[in-house]
């Protein structure tokens, strides 16, 4: 998921990241120029197949700023913020909207459920289109034993609540790099570790938390949480 200043949110795939030249390997919040084509099969709006040889990085990744206020990142992200998750779902039915950003009114919990240890054939075929789930030795990362969901209410007055799976790559990285290395194998310990990170930290009272969301190609009415945008609360803005 990326942001185009003219189009808003765009979906670019496949991107075999680790096979890109070093000069084309981008970071989060990295500005780039590239050419892209409309995919043959995925007809969701603003979905493109990147021409990998055309990737050109522009400057360094956008930082959080010397006072960590995320001002430069907000300039790219916030113009495309929607009123609510319910609004995004209504727009999907109306015009096919498939991505968005919104501020949850209340984040209730992060839930955890066990999942099968092996990749199913359909999921494996999709993963082979990108290598974010590959190791440096070009082997597929082991499948996570759990999946996590955000339970929340959006700001729509008629919202009855949402529960959506978190597919942010950083959730898997946090599990592998922090929780598993700490020796936590008990499901309750894993759950509490993930809740501390994705509920208490990313959705803490000192954070102006927003969720990036996108739908599934095969089930376009179903949306997932693609990532979390969590700049600090603007205290000055609260005072005036």
PyMOL commands that set and color helices and strands:
alter all, ss='L'
color gray80, all
select helices_A, chain A and resi 17-19+22-24+71-80+85-95+121-127+169-179+187-201+235-239
alter helices_A, ss='H'
color red, helices_A
select strands_A, chain A and resi 2-4+8-12+31-38+47-58+99-102+106-114+146-153+162-165+207-215+223-232
alter strands_A, ss='S'
color yellow, strands_A
deselect
rebuild
show_as cartoon
